[in-house]
Amino acid sequence: MFRMAAALVTALAVVAPAYGVYAQQQQPAMSLSASDRAEIVGNTAKLLESRYVNAELGKRMARQLRRAAPQWSSITDPAAFAAAMTGWLRETSGDGHLGLSYSAAPIAENGGEASFSAGEMERWYGAHRNHGVEKIERLEGNIMLLDLRVFPPVTMGGDVFAAAMTVVAQGEALIIDLRRNGGGAGAGNIVLGYLLDEGQPLSGSYDRPSNKHTVNTSPVWVPGRRFGTKKPLYILTSRKTFSAAEAFAYDLQALGRATIVGEVTGGGAHPFEYRRVHRHFALDLPEGKSVNPITGGNWQGTGVRPDVVVPADQALERALELARAHIAAGPKQ
């Protein structure tokens, strides 16, 4: 779910499982029947018509999907079917959040939403990934490097992120590496609380089904030490930087708080939900769009455009050059 709100517990984009696989397969895979395929396609088309963020595109995709269904009539492997439909949905829509996910275990349903097990959340965000904090390093010149690979839900990793930000607070400059960060949940908002004054405008969202706009601001309080709002800040990006990681970079850039260094990001700015379309399949369905109050737009399809464009593998070196030059120049009078 890629949601936005003013509270720390806000959920941003849950990282989509890799190309149509909802969970690690702990049970023997089912064999898809014609009725299974018809149920999945039919329910997916209905959801596209009624809930997809772009109403006209959703209706058009629904018609096209029903016509395209025969091309998958020979696929009985569920993971292969999910991958094929995901490829078609993303190619047709140009939306990297839209897709079909398969689970060998039956998917629980809660008011139409697919519910995740604790095991699945642990796999995406758990301790084996250090909840997304890959590395903290103090470099020459007291420049701090923080490598974040995913933004976990606050309830799972908020304390780890708070601890990481306290560690880097002593730096003369901070580089946050998002080159391998594909998105995640609300911990991104926590990090912003250490870099911005309270109540700064961040990207909110528009939800098509409810026709509601949600605003989002930086937190009013975070625990531990803050890096602050004055020292130089650099964000590293690549084409793999996606979703909530893009929101993080985009908002800091819009506020003029950070220098973005690297490649144009993936371009996924549509909030989405997991909608159950079959007992073993969920549709990753974008139902809203992000809206930044400063720019009036978002990064959907275009990605976040760096201030300093360099290949991703050169971004850290370039950011270090910029940071050292800034420190050497001394504080502005």
N, C-alpha and C positions, 0 to 999 in steps of 0.2 A: 504494500500500500504506500503510495507516494502522497502523503497528506501534509498539510501545513497548518500550524496554529501558533498562537502566541506563547503557549506554555512550553516548559522544558520537556514535557512528556509527549510533545508532538511527534508523530510518526512521519518520516520522509519515505523515500522509495525503498521498499523491500527489494533486495537484489533478486532478480528473476532467476530461477533455476536454469542451468545451462541448456539452452536450445530445446525446450519442451520437456525436460525431465523434472517432475515435481518433487521427487524424493529418491533417495538411494533405494534401490530395489531390494527389499528384504524378503519378498515373497516371489514365488514363481509368477512370471508375467502371464496375464490372461491372453486369450486369443479373441480378437475383435470379430464380431459377427456383423452382418449387414445391418441388423437393427441397431447395434451399438453405434456404428458409423452414422446412421441416419439420425439417431438421437443426439449425438454430439454436434453434427452439422446443423440440425434444426434448432437446437437450443442456442448455439453460437450465433446463428443468423438473427434470432429473435433479440438477443442481447445487443448485438451490433445496431439493430434498428432502434432499440428503445433507450440505450444507455451510453453508446460510444460518444466521446466528447464532441466530435464533429458530426452533427445530425445528418447532414446530407451525404457525407462520405460513408457514414454508418449504414444508411439505407442502400446506397449503391453497392457497398461491399457485401451486404446481406444477399442482394440479388445475384451478384457475381459468385458468391460462395456456393449458393444452391446450384448454380450452373456448373461450377467447377468440381463438385463432389464426386462425379463418376471417375475422375482421374485417380482417386484414391481407393476405388472399389476393391482392388486386389490386395490391399495392405491389411494384414491381420495382426501384425506385431504392433502393440500399442505405442511403444516409444517411437517407432518409425512413423506411425500415423501422426503423433504429436509433432514430431520434427517437420514432417511434410506440410502440415497445416500451418505451423508457426512460420515456416519459410514463405508460404503463400500469403499469409496475413500481413507479414512485415513488408514483403515486396509490394503488395497491393496498396497498403496504407502509408508506407514510408515511416511507420511508427515503431521504434525499437522496443517499446514496452508491450506491444500487443503480441499475444502468443497463446498457445495451448500447452498445458502442462499435464503430464501423466503421473499417477501414483499407483504403485502396485497394491498398496493398502487402500481400502475404501476411504474416500474423503468425507469428513464430517461436514454438515451443512448448518449454517446459522443464519437464518433469514436470507438465504440466497448466497451468502458469502461462504467461501471455502475456509475451513478452520485448520490451522497448522498444529501439529503435535509439538510437544516440548522437544522431542528428538530432532525434528526438522529445524526448529529455531536454533537448537544447539549446534547443528551441523553448519548452519550459515554464519552464526555469530558467536560461537562458544569459546570456551577457554582454550581449546586446541588452536584457535586463531588469535589468542590473546585479545579476543573481542575486537579485533581490527587494528590494534596498535602493533605494527610490525617492528618498528625500530625507533629508538630515541638516541641521537648521537650529538655530542658536543664537539664541534669542529674548531679548527684554528681560528682565532679571533673572537672566541666566545659566540660563534654562530651556531644556533641550534637547528637540528634537522629532525623532523617528525614525519615518519612514514606511516600513513594510515591506509589500510587496504579495504576497509568497510566501515560504515557507520552503524553500530548496533542499536537496538532499542535501549533506551535509558535504563530500564529495569535490569538489563543483562550486563551492560558494560559502562554505564554512566560513571561509576566510581573509578574505573580504569582510565577513562578519558580525562576525568578531573585530575587524577594523579599525574598523568602524562603532561597536562597543561601546567601544573604546578612545577614540574621539573624544568620545562622549557622557559618558564617565566623569567629566569635570570639571564637569558641570552641578550646580546646586543642586537641581534637580528634573528628572525625565525623563518625557516623554509619548511613548508608543509607539502609533502610529496603525495599527490593524488593520482599519479600516473597509472597505478594499478587498482584504483578504487572504482568499483562498478556501482556504488550507491549504498543504500541501506536505510537506516531508521534514525530516530531522534537525537542520537549523540552528536550529530553535526551542529544542532542548535546549541548544545552545551559548549562546544569549542568556540563558537562565535561569541559567547558570553565572556570569554577571556581576551577577546581581540577588539571588541566594540564597546562603546558606551551603552548603557541600558536603554531599551526602547527604540533602537534604531530600526528603520523600516526594512523588512526583508520580504522576499517573494511570498505572496499569499496564493490562494487558488480560487478558481471558479469550478463548481461542481454542476455538471449538466443535469443529472436526475433531479436534484433538489433545487436547482436554479439559485444556489447560494454562493456568495463570495465570502472567503475567509481571509482575514488579515493575519500577519505574522510579524513579530518584532523580536529583537534580541533580548535575552533573558535579563530580568531585573537583578538577579543575584546568581553567582556561582561560587562553589566552595574553593578554598585554597588561594594560591597566589595567581594574579592575572599578568599576562604579558603586557597588556595595556594597548592603548590606541595610538601611540606616537612612534614606537620603534619600527624599523622596516620589516615588512612582511612579504614573503614571496610564495606563490602557489604554483606547483609544478603540475602540468597536465599532459595528457596524451589522447589519442583517439579512443583509448579504452576507458578514459574517465567518463562516467555516465551517471545520469539520474541525480540522486541526492548529492553526489560529489560535485556534479555540475552546478547544482543550486548553491552549494557552499562557495564555489569559486565565483559564480555569476554575481551573487549578492555582495561579496567583498569588493569585486571590481566596480559594481554600480555605485557603491558608497565611496569609492576612491581609497579604500583602506589597504588594498594589496596590489602587488604587481603580478600578473599571471604570466608564467614563462613556460613555453613548450608548444604543444600542438593543439589545433582546434579539437574540441571534445566531441563526444558521440552524438549529442543532440536529442536527449530524451527528457522532455519537460512536462509530460502529461501524467498527473496523478492517476493511480490505477488501483483496482481491487481484483482479488481473485474470486471469480464467480463459478460456482459448480455447474457444469453442463452435463455431467454423467457421474455415476458413482466412483469412477476412477479418473475423471478428467476435470480440470478447472481452466477457465478462460482467464488469461491475464488481460484485464479489460481497462484501458484508460477511459475514465469517466469525467475527467476535468482537465483544466489547463492551469499552469502556473502563471501568475501575473506579478511582475515586479513593480512596485509603486513608483519607483524612480524612472525606469525606462519605459514603463507601460507595456512591456512585452516579455519575452522569455527566450529560451535557447532551443526550443523545439525545432528539429530539423537542421538548424544552422550550427549548433554547438556554441560553446563559449569561445570567443576569439581572443587569443592571448595578446597581452600588451607587447610581449617580446616573443616573436615566433621563431622557434628553433626545433629541430628534430627532438623527439622525446628523450633519446639517449644522451643528448647534449644539454638538457634543461638544467640539471643540477649544477654542472660546471658554470653555465651562464648565470644562474641565480647567485652562485657564490661570488662571481666577479662583481655583480651588481651590489651585493651586500657589502663586500669589502670596500668598494668604492664609496658607498654611502657612509660607512663607518669612518673611513679615512677623511672624508670631507668634514666630519664633525657636525654637531648640532647646528641647525639653522638659527640665525639670530632673529 
